[in-house]
Amino acid sequence: MGAKALADSETILVMDNFMQKTVANIRENPKAAIYVWGGEGVKGCFQVHGDVTYVNEGEQFEAFRKETLARMPNVPAKGMLVIKITDVYTCAAGPGAGDKIV
């Protein structure tokens, strides 16, 4: 999978390399939730919700496809999920777990 953390402050891009089931689900219900965890020693765990569009042409897609293929030349890079962030929740353990922060 190729992912670009943020295309801008409100958009996440995810490359479709082997997402047959995911793409079918997105076409039926264009919503997504992604967990982002900062890793060991980093405070921060977030659940990001958004509206999803599937794109397989255009300037933004071609630029992201080129970046993906430069890192992983053997993947198909056949489309991308464009996730427009609608809500962000904390998922870190503690008293604020599950609180909406955006």
N, C-alpha and C positions, 0 to 999 in steps of 0.2 A: 504494500500500500504506500502511496505517496501522499504526504500531507504537507500543507503549507500552513503553519500556525495561524497566520492572519494575512489575508490579502489586503485588508484595511482594518480599521478598528472595530468593524461590525461584521466581518465576513471571514469564514474559514473555508479553505479549499481542500478537498480530498480527492485524489486521483482514483479513478476506477480502473484497477488492473484485473481484479478477479472478483467482482462484486455482483454476480448475477442475481443472487437472492436479495441483496441490499437494494439494488436498482429496482427490482420488481416491487419491493416493499415501499420504496420512495415514490414510485409512480402511483401506487394505491393510496398512500398517505404521506404527503410531502413534509414530514416533520422529522427531526432528529434530536437525539440527546447524546452528548459525548462527555465522558469523564476525562478530566485533565488532572494529573497528579504531578507535583513538583519533584518527587523522588525522595530518597533518604536524605535527611538533614535539611530539607527545604520545606518550609511550612506552606501548605496550600494544596487543596484538593477542591476541584470545582466541577459542577455538572453544568454544561452549557447546552441550552435548548435553542433550536432555530428552525426556520422555514427553509426547505431544500428545493433547489432547482437542479436538474441534470442537464449538463452542457457538454456537447462534443464537437463544437466548432467555435470559431471566433478568435480574436486576438488574445484574450486572457487565457483561453484554453490552450492555444498553440504555445504560448510562452511557458505555461505550467507544464505542458507535455514535454517541451524541450528540456526543462530543468529536471523533470523526473527521469527522462531517458538518459540524461548525462550521468545521473547517479546510479540508475538501474537499467542498463541498456537492453535487458532481456524481457522486460515487462511490456504488455500491450498498450498501456496508457491510452485507453479507448474513449474515455469521457471523464468528467469530474462532477463531484457534488459541490455545489455552491451553497453554503450554509449561512444564511443571514441570521445573526444572533438576535434572539428575542428576549431571553432570560438567562441569568446566571445564578446558581445556588452554590453555597459552600457545602462540601461533603467531608470536611475534616472533622475528626472526632472532637467532641467537646460540647459546651453549652449552646453554641450557635449552629451546630450541625443541621443542615437542611434549610438554613435561612436564605431567603432571596437577597442577593446583593446587587443585582442589576435587573 
